[in-house]
Amino acid sequence: MKSHTPKAAPHVTQNEALIFERSQPGRTGYSLPPLDVDETPLDELVPEEFRRDDELEGLPEVSETDVVRHFTRISTWNYSVDLGMYPLGSCTMKYNSRLNEKVARINGFANLHPLAPDAEAQGALQLLHELQEHLAEITGLPGVSLQPAAGAHGEMTGIMLIRALLDSRDGVAESNSPRRNVMLIPDSAHGTNPASANLSGFKVKTVKSTAEGLTDLEALRALCAEGDIAGLMLTNPNTLGLFERNIKEICGIIHDAGGLVYMDGANMNALVGVARPGDMGVDVIHLNLHKTFSTPHGGGGPGSGPCCCTKELEPFLPTPRVVKDVRGGDETYKLDFNRPQSIGRVKAFHGNFGMAVRALSYILTHGRDGLREATEAAVLNARYIAQGLKDDYDKPFDSPPMHEVVFTDKRQSRKGVHTLDIAKRLIDYGFHPMTIYFPLIVQGAMLIEPTESVGRGELDQFIYAMKQIAREALEDPETVLNAPHTTRIGRLDEAAAARKPVLRWKAEEQVSAA
Amino acid sequence: MRYIPNSPDERQEMLASVGLNSIEELFTSLPEDIRLREPLNIPAALSELELLAQFEAMGERNHAARRPSFLGAGAYAHYSPTIVDHLIQRSEFFTAYTPYQPEISQGTLQAIFEFQTLVCQLTGMEVANASMYDGSTALAEAVMMAERVTRRSRVVVSPAIHPEYLEVVQTYVQHAGIELVRADFDEQTGQTSIANDTALNAAAALVVQSPNFFGSIENLKAMAERAHKAGALFIVCVTEAISLGLLRTPGACDADIVVAEGQSFGVPVSFGGPFVGLFATKEKFARQMPGRLVGIAADKEGRRGFVLTLATREQHIRREKATSNICTNQGLIALAATVYLTTMGRRGIEEVATQCAQKTAYAARRIAELEGFSLPYSAPRFNEFVVRAPIAAAELLNRLANKHNVTGGLALSRYFPDKPNDILVCCTELNKRDEIDKLIDGLSSSSKI
């Protein structure tokens, strides 16, 4: 423990009301050129019955200065990756480079209309195609669609591919015979997995984990013996940060049962350049460009959830595909709409294209060696934290973690201090908390993912903060129980908020009239 | 690699402190036979300068981005005040995640609360969520929500909804036991029509887009009455959200669910994404909504703050019984829309909407006067309309691009092979009069060969 310099110090932040409360009639924050065409009388333009009659009452009237101050002030209430370590497990809060932002704003990308003819959008199609090739190489799965807009969207796409292949293989598409309908999901899985399975018409059966934190092969075999297996949705490394070392056997069991294996790629930051899901027997995976490939999380999106699959599943990928046409030495790119077996379109246009630009920039900036280096650094950082905290916190699984590590509040809870309290106290030490109470199978879970973007100095500060909190939990639990002490607001009463939800601002007149 | 802080020496020291001798030992939990033996077949790292040059060159190959354009059809080029892109690039916004820890995420939470309010105000609805991926997926979610609310499985959709939106809805519902039935289309007015109520009876919802894909403003009030009489929900879809600045709100027409594409609110067309889906409904349906919601909460001192709320609808709690599988949404783009709407404000949104309609009226009037051209649909329009040309639309647009350097619109044959001569033309406040005049001259001369 070299550095004992506290990471954070309290400082003044500005108060700021809602923008609607700042609004003053007659203020304006915009300017437009005057209308330069002959004016049509309003009633001829749009008949009165089709026009708004409320003069947009309630919308803000503010100056440009008001807008800048408003959003700048409220922004300072956020923690962010640019401020420091943001160790949300399974979220991969790594550095988001400004270079990626710059290239996404290149005129030829930002101002390109999605329905421009292929011949006039060759650069964009080439970019998508290049990214597809790289993601295929990284995953070892050759069929790639960049259409899904986020991880859960990619999951849905992935298992719809499985549905389509099974129906086509089993000849169910044309008949009304019963389909294989069971999707197996480990109890450690992220909630989007069962939700996506349900959305795609599957029945979910849960696979237990072993005491070691890995998929229970016996339980898996038993479930497969029950029949009707469509597939398995597996995260690897799993949400406990452990690599499923029996992955080949797991895939074999599912394949023997006639199902396919979908891998949730949320944790690919542990594998890029080291191992490929395609080589493990996985049939389809989604990636999170906003995790592994560093497109910014943006306060909750946009994400991008490309789907990568085997040759066998490729015909079912969403339409259209981006394909390369080589004729007489000329390379051109086009959208291929002729995909009769496709599951259909999952989003209008071509996915979150701007995220694809950033992800390709990330991949090319790292290069093959840099990608592997990032994986190594991410795993080393997690291992360093695992080592640093093992004397102070309960670590429920012995195996060395990959890119994230799970601890629990078992020792602290004896003094009434729980995971939530530890997380809140961490804020006072200048850190964003880890993912808490997930995965669900670990009581009081604290899932810590430092990523490669944190240096040793800050890791030491984090370990120091966690050790201090462990000590406080014993000696001065009240301090932890009432944390955070340094934020502009204290813990909020979420239960009361949900009982009587107020989901929008209303003018005082509106409120009192109601 | 310049993004990774630790030096090689520091890494060696860290390895030693965790009891390992080599980086390879970090991966011993991976069986040998699945570990990569060779480096990935990906090029070596590029410097910042090399990367910029390569991306600039790719951007240059997108010729369509450089010329005046009349393309709309679900993606609209509008003016975005400089501060929009500036503010969303503040580190505190763009490098944060979903506000799981409200005490250090109040900036994001308050912005979402403002976004929800703005969406309610614009659509005339009571509640709105924190965003969906885009308009098309928001529509699919609305259709599935209608099935949950009504427990009915047939959904009547207007054929004048954006064709790609309908494709997305079809994909989403294919395993949900929902049957999509198409309403009729009036070839005179260019509006949706419902010849008889048989299909509507026992339907979960009637879904209409307005202004519709062909630019016609739909008679939402009449449609809402028809839907409600049959016990169905009325879902309104808006692809050009700027129209909400001028047109009667779907809420005022008694819509039950309103979904919209919010890209027009300060977000570049960016080859189709990232955009932002707006989703609003009536208060009584709030607990059936998909997606995240932010609400007001208080701390022990009674100070106002904001939290994610009604989470029991969501996947992380309800798992397979959740109202949707959505997790990450379009946070930063919702923020862009919030900053845009705030900056343009009450007056600006109306002025932009009016300018769009005025320029479109001018263009439509001029094109209608051209020999051989006609405007097939009579319904009132906002900023898009169909032009029927004397020759094949694709060929005409090709000539316009090559000889007049104008992207004249969308050849409807892309989606409707039975409409070979139709062009969907869109004007926004960005189309200067001389561009419109150039389009008209170009249409006139290009059609004569």
Chai-1 contact restraints between the chains, C-beta under 6 A:
chainA,res_idxA,chainB,res_idxB,connection_type,confidence,min_distance_angstrom,max_distance_angstrom,comment,restraint_id
A,I19,B,E114,contact,1.0,0.0,6.0,A-B,restraint_1
A,I19,B,T342,contact,1.0,0.0,6.0,A-B,restraint_2
A,T28,B,R347,contact,1.0,0.0,6.0,A-B,restraint_3
A,G29,B,T343,contact,1.0,0.0,6.0,A-B,restraint_4
A,G29,B,G345,contact,1.0,0.0,6.0,A-B,restraint_5
A,Y30,B,T343,contact,1.0,0.0,6.0,A-B,restraint_6
A,Y30,B,M344,contact,1.0,0.0,6.0,A-B,restraint_7
A,Y30,B,G348,contact,1.0,0.0,6.0,A-B,restraint_8
A,L32,B,E351,contact,1.0,0.0,6.0,A-B,restraint_9
A,L35,B,Q355,contact,1.0,0.0,6.0,A-B,restraint_10
A,L35,B,Q358,contact,1.0,0.0,6.0,A-B,restraint_11
A,D36,B,R433,contact,1.0,0.0,6.0,A-B,restraint_12
A,V37,B,Q358,contact,1.0,0.0,6.0,A-B,restraint_13
A,V37,B,K359,contact,1.0,0.0,6.0,A-B,restraint_14
A,V37,B,Y362,contact,1.0,0.0,6.0,A-B,restraint_15
A,V37,B,R433,contact,1.0,0.0,6.0,A-B,restraint_16
A,T40,B,A361,contact,1.0,0.0,6.0,A-B,restraint_17
A,L45,B,A357,contact,1.0,0.0,6.0,A-B,restraint_18
A,L45,B,A361,contact,1.0,0.0,6.0,A-B,restraint_19
A,V46,B,P380,contact,1.0,0.0,6.0,A-B,restraint_20
A,P47,B,P380,contact,1.0,0.0,6.0,A-B,restraint_21
A,F50,B,I217,contact,1.0,0.0,6.0,A-B,restraint_22
A,F50,B,L247,contact,1.0,0.0,6.0,A-B,restraint_23
A,F50,B,R248,contact,1.0,0.0,6.0,A-B,restraint_24
A,F50,B,P380,contact,1.0,0.0,6.0,A-B,restraint_25
A,R52,B,R248,contact,1.0,0.0,6.0,A-B,restraint_26
A,L56,B,R346,contact,1.0,0.0,6.0,A-B,restraint_27
A,L56,B,E350,contact,1.0,0.0,6.0,A-B,restraint_28
A,G58,B,Q121,contact,1.0,0.0,6.0,A-B,restraint_29
A,L59,B,Q121,contact,1.0,0.0,6.0,A-B,restraint_30
A,L59,B,R346,contact,1.0,0.0,6.0,A-B,restraint_31
A,P60,B,T342,contact,1.0,0.0,6.0,A-B,restraint_32
A,P60,B,G345,contact,1.0,0.0,6.0,A-B,restraint_33
A,E61,B,G345,contact,1.0,0.0,6.0,A-B,restraint_34
A,E61,B,R346,contact,1.0,0.0,6.0,A-B,restraint_35
A,V67,B,T342,contact,1.0,0.0,6.0,A-B,restraint_36
A,V67,B,T343,contact,1.0,0.0,6.0,A-B,restraint_37
A,V68,B,I83,contact,1.0,0.0,6.0,A-B,restraint_38
A,F71,B,L87,contact,1.0,0.0,6.0,A-B,restraint_39
A,F71,B,V339,contact,1.0,0.0,6.0,A-B,restraint_40
A,I74,B,G107,contact,1.0,0.0,6.0,A-B,restraint_41
A,I74,B,Q110,contact,1.0,0.0,6.0,A-B,restraint_42
A,S75,B,R90,contact,1.0,0.0,6.0,A-B,restraint_43
A,S75,B,E92,contact,1.0,0.0,6.0,A-B,restraint_44
A,S75,B,F93,contact,1.0,0.0,6.0,A-B,restraint_45
A,S75,B,G107,contact,1.0,0.0,6.0,A-B,restraint_46
A,W77,B,Q106,contact,1.0,0.0,6.0,A-B,restraint_47
A,W77,B,G107,contact,1.0,0.0,6.0,A-B,restraint_48
A,N78,B,E92,contact,1.0,0.0,6.0,A-B,restraint_49
A,N78,B,A96,contact,1.0,0.0,6.0,A-B,restraint_50
A,N78,B,S105,contact,1.0,0.0,6.0,A-B,restraint_51
A,N78,B,G107,contact,1.0,0.0,6.0,A-B,restraint_52
A,N78,B,T108,contact,1.0,0.0,6.0,A-B,restraint_53
A,Y79,B,I104,contact,1.0,0.0,6.0,A-B,restraint_54
A,S80,B,S91,contact,1.0,0.0,6.0,A-B,restraint_55
A,S80,B,E92,contact,1.0,0.0,6.0,A-B,restraint_56
A,S80,B,T95,contact,1.0,0.0,6.0,A-B,restraint_57
A,S80,B,A96,contact,1.0,0.0,6.0,A-B,restraint_58
A,V81,B,T95,contact,1.0,0.0,6.0,A-B,restraint_59
A,D82,B,S91,contact,1.0,0.0,6.0,A-B,restraint_60
A,D82,B,T95,contact,1.0,0.0,6.0,A-B,restraint_61
A,C91,B,Y97,contact,1.0,0.0,6.0,A-B,restraint_62
A,Y95,B,Y3,contact,1.0,0.0,6.0,A-B,restraint_63
A,N96,B,T95,contact,1.0,0.0,6.0,A-B,restraint_64
A,L99,B,E48,contact,1.0,0.0,6.0,A-B,restraint_65
A,V103,B,F55,contact,1.0,0.0,6.0,A-B,restraint_66
A,I106,B,F55,contact,1.0,0.0,6.0,A-B,restraint_67
A,I106,B,G59,contact,1.0,0.0,6.0,A-B,restraint_68
A,N107,B,A65,contact,1.0,0.0,6.0,A-B,restraint_69
A,G108,B,G59,contact,1.0,0.0,6.0,A-B,restraint_70
A,G108,B,E60,contact,1.0,0.0,6.0,A-B,restraint_71
A,G108,B,N62,contact,1.0,0.0,6.0,A-B,restraint_72
A,G108,B,A65,contact,1.0,0.0,6.0,A-B,restraint_73
A,F109,B,G59,contact,1.0,0.0,6.0,A-B,restraint_74
A,A110,B,P268,contact,1.0,0.0,6.0,A-B,restraint_75
A,A110,B,S270,contact,1.0,0.0,6.0,A-B,restraint_76
A,N111,B,A65,contact,1.0,0.0,6.0,A-B,restraint_77
A,L112,B,N62,contact,1.0,0.0,6.0,A-B,restraint_78
A,L112,B,A64,contact,1.0,0.0,6.0,A-B,restraint_79
A,L112,B,A65,contact,1.0,0.0,6.0,A-B,restraint_80
A,L112,B,F271,contact,1.0,0.0,6.0,A-B,restraint_81
A,H113,B,L71,contact,1.0,0.0,6.0,A-B,restraint_82
A,H113,B,A75,contact,1.0,0.0,6.0,A-B,restraint_83
A,H113,B,V269,contact,1.0,0.0,6.0,A-B,restraint_84
A,P114,B,A75,contact,1.0,0.0,6.0,A-B,restraint_85
A,P114,B,F271,contact,1.0,0.0,6.0,A-B,restraint_86
A,P114,B,G272,contact,1.0,0.0,6.0,A-B,restraint_87
A,L115,B,L71,contact,1.0,0.0,6.0,A-B,restraint_88
A,L115,B,A73,contact,1.0,0.0,6.0,A-B,restraint_89
A,L115,B,L410,contact,1.0,0.0,6.0,A-B,restraint_90
A,A116,B,A64,contact,1.0,0.0,6.0,A-B,restraint_91
A,E120,B,H63,contact,1.0,0.0,6.0,A-B,restraint_92
A,E120,B,A64,contact,1.0,0.0,6.0,A-B,restraint_93
A,A121,B,N62,contact,1.0,0.0,6.0,A-B,restraint_94
A,A121,B,A64,contact,1.0,0.0,6.0,A-B,restraint_95
A,Q122,B,R61,contact,1.0,0.0,6.0,A-B,restraint_96
A,G123,B,M58,contact,1.0,0.0,6.0,A-B,restraint_97
A,G123,B,G59,contact,1.0,0.0,6.0,A-B,restraint_98
A,G123,B,R61,contact,1.0,0.0,6.0,A-B,restraint_99
A,G123,B,N62,contact,1.0,0.0,6.0,A-B,restraint_100
A,A124,B,N62,contact,1.0,0.0,6.0,A-B,restraint_101
A,A124,B,F271,contact,1.0,0.0,6.0,A-B,restraint_102
A,Q126,B,M58,contact,1.0,0.0,6.0,A-B,restraint_103
A,L127,B,M58,contact,1.0,0.0,6.0,A-B,restraint_104
A,H134,B,I42,contact,1.0,0.0,6.0,A-B,restraint_105
A,E137,B,L40,contact,1.0,0.0,6.0,A-B,restraint_106
A,E137,B,N41,contact,1.0,0.0,6.0,A-B,restraint_107
A,A149,B,Y133,contact,1.0,0.0,6.0,A-B,restraint_108
A,A150,B,T328,contact,1.0,0.0,6.0,A-B,restraint_109
A,A152,B,N325,contact,1.0,0.0,6.0,A-B,restraint_110
A,A152,B,I326,contact,1.0,0.0,6.0,A-B,restraint_111
A,A152,B,C327,contact,1.0,0.0,6.0,A-B,restraint_112
A,G191,B,Q315,contact,1.0,0.0,6.0,A-B,restraint_113
A,G191,B,H316,contact,1.0,0.0,6.0,A-B,restraint_114
A,G191,B,R319,contact,1.0,0.0,6.0,A-B,restraint_115
A,T192,B,Q315,contact,1.0,0.0,6.0,A-B,restraint_116
A,T192,B,N325,contact,1.0,0.0,6.0,A-B,restraint_117
A,T192,B,C327,contact,1.0,0.0,6.0,A-B,restraint_118
A,P194,B,R319,contact,1.0,0.0,6.0,A-B,restraint_119
A,P194,B,E320,contact,1.0,0.0,6.0,A-B,restraint_120
A,A195,B,Q315,contact,1.0,0.0,6.0,A-B,restraint_121
A,A195,B,E320,contact,1.0,0.0,6.0,A-B,restraint_122
A,A195,B,A322,contact,1.0,0.0,6.0,A-B,restraint_123
A,A195,B,N325,contact,1.0,0.0,6.0,A-B,restraint_124
A,S196,B,N325,contact,1.0,0.0,6.0,A-B,restraint_125
A,N198,B,E320,contact,1.0,0.0,6.0,A-B,restraint_126
A,L199,B,N325,contact,1.0,0.0,6.0,A-B,restraint_127
A,S200,B,H175,contact,1.0,0.0,6.0,A-B,restraint_128
A,G201,B,H175,contact,1.0,0.0,6.0,A-B,restraint_129
A,V204,B,E320,contact,1.0,0.0,6.0,A-B,restraint_130
A,F243,B,S29,contact,1.0,0.0,6.0,A-B,restraint_131
A,F243,B,L30,contact,1.0,0.0,6.0,A-B,restraint_132
A,R245,B,S29,contact,1.0,0.0,6.0,A-B,restraint_133
A,R245,B,P31,contact,1.0,0.0,6.0,A-B,restraint_134
A,G273,B,L40,contact,1.0,0.0,6.0,A-B,restraint_135
A,V274,B,F27,contact,1.0,0.0,6.0,A-B,restraint_136
A,A275,B,L30,contact,1.0,0.0,6.0,A-B,restraint_137
A,A275,B,I34,contact,1.0,0.0,6.0,A-B,restraint_138
A,A275,B,R35,contact,1.0,0.0,6.0,A-B,restraint_139
A,A275,B,L36,contact,1.0,0.0,6.0,A-B,restraint_140
A,D279,B,I34,contact,1.0,0.0,6.0,A-B,restraint_141
A,M280,B,I34,contact,1.0,0.0,6.0,A-B,restraint_142
A,P296,B,F94,contact,1.0,0.0,6.0,A-B,restraint_143
A,P296,B,T95,contact,1.0,0.0,6.0,A-B,restraint_144
A,H297,B,Y97,contact,1.0,0.0,6.0,A-B,restraint_145
A,G298,B,F94,contact,1.0,0.0,6.0,A-B,restraint_146
A,G298,B,G331,contact,1.0,0.0,6.0,A-B,restraint_147
A,G298,B,L332,contact,1.0,0.0,6.0,A-B,restraint_148
A,G299,B,F93,contact,1.0,0.0,6.0,A-B,restraint_149
A,G299,B,A96,contact,1.0,0.0,6.0,A-B,restraint_150
A,G299,B,T108,contact,1.0,0.0,6.0,A-B,restraint_151
A,G299,B,G331,contact,1.0,0.0,6.0,A-B,restraint_152
A,G299,B,L332,contact,1.0,0.0,6.0,A-B,restraint_153
A,G300,B,T98,contact,1.0,0.0,6.0,A-B,restraint_154
A,G300,B,N329,contact,1.0,0.0,6.0,A-B,restraint_155
A,G300,B,G331,contact,1.0,0.0,6.0,A-B,restraint_156
A,G301,B,T328,contact,1.0,0.0,6.0,A-B,restraint_157
A,G301,B,N329,contact,1.0,0.0,6.0,A-B,restraint_158
A,G301,B,Q330,contact,1.0,0.0,6.0,A-B,restraint_159
A,G301,B,G331,contact,1.0,0.0,6.0,A-B,restraint_160
A,P302,B,P274,contact,1.0,0.0,6.0,A-B,restraint_161
A,P302,B,Q330,contact,1.0,0.0,6.0,A-B,restraint_162
A,P302,B,I333,contact,1.0,0.0,6.0,A-B,restraint_163
A,G303,B,T328,contact,1.0,0.0,6.0,A-B,restraint_164
A,G344,B,E167,contact,1.0,0.0,6.0,A-B,restraint_165
A,G344,B,Q170,contact,1.0,0.0,6.0,A-B,restraint_166
A,G344,B,T171,contact,1.0,0.0,6.0,A-B,restraint_167
A,R345,B,E167,contact,1.0,0.0,6.0,A-B,restraint_168
A,R345,B,V168,contact,1.0,0.0,6.0,A-B,restraint_169
A,R345,B,T171,contact,1.0,0.0,6.0,A-B,restraint_170
A,V346,B,T171,contact,1.0,0.0,6.0,A-B,restraint_171
A,K347,B,S136,contact,1.0,0.0,6.0,A-B,restraint_172
A,K347,B,T137,contact,1.0,0.0,6.0,A-B,restraint_173
A,A348,B,D134,contact,1.0,0.0,6.0,A-B,restraint_174
A,A348,B,S136,contact,1.0,0.0,6.0,A-B,restraint_175
A,A348,B,E164,contact,1.0,0.0,6.0,A-B,restraint_176
A,F349,B,G272,contact,1.0,0.0,6.0,A-B,restraint_177
A,H350,B,F271,contact,1.0,0.0,6.0,A-B,restraint_178
A,H350,B,G272,contact,1.0,0.0,6.0,A-B,restraint_179
A,G351,B,G273,contact,1.0,0.0,6.0,A-B,restraint_180
A,N352,B,G273,contact,1.0,0.0,6.0,A-B,restraint_181
A,N352,B,P274,contact,1.0,0.0,6.0,A-B,restraint_182
A,F353,B,S270,contact,1.0,0.0,6.0,A-B,restraint_183
A,F353,B,F271,contact,1.0,0.0,6.0,A-B,restraint_184
A,F353,B,G272,contact,1.0,0.0,6.0,A-B,restraint_185
A,F353,B,G273,contact,1.0,0.0,6.0,A-B,restraint_186
A,G354,B,S270,contact,1.0,0.0,6.0,A-B,restraint_187
A,G354,B,P274,contact,1.0,0.0,6.0,A-B,restraint_188
A,L364,B,L46,contact,1.0,0.0,6.0,A-B,restraint_189
A,L364,B,L51,contact,1.0,0.0,6.0,A-B,restraint_190
A,T365,B,L51,contact,1.0,0.0,6.0,A-B,restraint_191
A,H366,B,M1,contact,1.0,0.0,6.0,A-B,restraint_192
A,H366,B,A45,contact,1.0,0.0,6.0,A-B,restraint_193
A,G367,B,A44,contact,1.0,0.0,6.0,A-B,restraint_194
A,G367,B,A45,contact,1.0,0.0,6.0,A-B,restraint_195
A,R368,B,P39,contact,1.0,0.0,6.0,A-B,restraint_196
A,R368,B,L40,contact,1.0,0.0,6.0,A-B,restraint_197
A,R368,B,I42,contact,1.0,0.0,6.0,A-B,restraint_198
A,G370,B,M1,contact,1.0,0.0,6.0,A-B,restraint_199
A,G370,B,A45,contact,1.0,0.0,6.0,A-B,restraint_200
A,E373,B,M1,contact,1.0,0.0,6.0,A-B,restraint_201
A,E376,B,I23,contact,1.0,0.0,6.0,A-B,restraint_202
A,A377,B,I4,contact,1.0,0.0,6.0,A-B,restraint_203
A,V379,B,L26,contact,1.0,0.0,6.0,A-B,restraint_204
A,L380,B,M14,contact,1.0,0.0,6.0,A-B,restraint_205
A,R383,B,V18,contact,1.0,0.0,6.0,A-B,restraint_206
A,Y384,B,M14,contact,1.0,0.0,6.0,A-B,restraint_207
A,Y384,B,V18,contact,1.0,0.0,6.0,A-B,restraint_208
A,Q387,B,V18,contact,1.0,0.0,6.0,A-B,restraint_209
A,I427,B,E103,contact,1.0,0.0,6.0,A-B,restraint_210
A,I427,B,I104,contact,1.0,0.0,6.0,A-B,restraint_211
A,P433,B,Q101,contact,1.0,0.0,6.0,A-B,restraint_212
A,E452,B,I4,contact,1.0,0.0,6.0,A-B,restraint_213
A,G455,B,P5,contact,1.0,0.0,6.0,A-B,restraint_214
A,G455,B,N6,contact,1.0,0.0,6.0,A-B,restraint_215
A,R456,B,N6,contact,1.0,0.0,6.0,A-B,restraint_216
A,R456,B,E10,contact,1.0,0.0,6.0,A-B,restraint_217
A,P484,B,E103,contact,1.0,0.0,6.0,A-B,restraint_218
A,T487,B,E103,contact,1.0,0.0,6.0,A-B,restraint_219
A,I489,B,D299,contact,1.0,0.0,6.0,A-B,restraint_220
A,I489,B,R303,contact,1.0,0.0,6.0,A-B,restraint_221
A,I489,B,G305,contact,1.0,0.0,6.0,A-B,restraint_222
A,G490,B,D299,contact,1.0,0.0,6.0,A-B,restraint_223
A,G490,B,K300,contact,1.0,0.0,6.0,A-B,restraint_224
A,L492,B,P102,contact,1.0,0.0,6.0,A-B,restraint_225
A,L492,B,A297,contact,1.0,0.0,6.0,A-B,restraint_226
A,L492,B,D299,contact,1.0,0.0,6.0,A-B,restraint_227
A,L492,B,G305,contact,1.0,0.0,6.0,A-B,restraint_228
A,L492,B,V307,contact,1.0,0.0,6.0,A-B,restraint_229
A,D493,B,A297,contact,1.0,0.0,6.0,A-B,restraint_230
A,D493,B,A298,contact,1.0,0.0,6.0,A-B,restraint_231
A,E494,B,V307,contact,1.0,0.0,6.0,A-B,restraint_232
A,A497,B,G295,contact,1.0,0.0,6.0,A-B,restraint_233
A,A497,B,A297,contact,1.0,0.0,6.0,A-B,restraint_234
A,A497,B,V307,contact,1.0,0.0,6.0,A-B,restraint_235
A,A497,B,T309,contact,1.0,0.0,6.0,A-B,restraint_236
A,A498,B,T309,contact,1.0,0.0,6.0,A-B,restraint_237
A,A498,B,L310,contact,1.0,0.0,6.0,A-B,restraint_238
A,P501,B,G295,contact,1.0,0.0,6.0,A-B,restraint_239
A,P501,B,T309,contact,1.0,0.0,6.0,A-B,restraint_240
A,P501,B,L310,contact,1.0,0.0,6.0,A-B,restraint_241
A,V502,B,G295,contact,1.0,0.0,6.0,A-B,restraint_242
A,V502,B,I296,contact,1.0,0.0,6.0,A-B,restraint_243
A,L503,B,Q116,contact,1.0,0.0,6.0,A-B,restraint_244
A,L503,B,V127,contact,1.0,0.0,6.0,A-B,restraint_245
A,L503,B,L293,contact,1.0,0.0,6.0,A-B,restraint_246
A,L503,B,G295,contact,1.0,0.0,6.0,A-B,restraint_247
A,R504,B,Q116,contact,1.0,0.0,6.0,A-B,restraint_248
A,R504,B,T117,contact,1.0,0.0,6.0,A-B,restraint_249
A,R504,B,C120,contact,1.0,0.0,6.0,A-B,restraint_250
A,W505,B,T117,contact,1.0,0.0,6.0,A-B,restraint_251
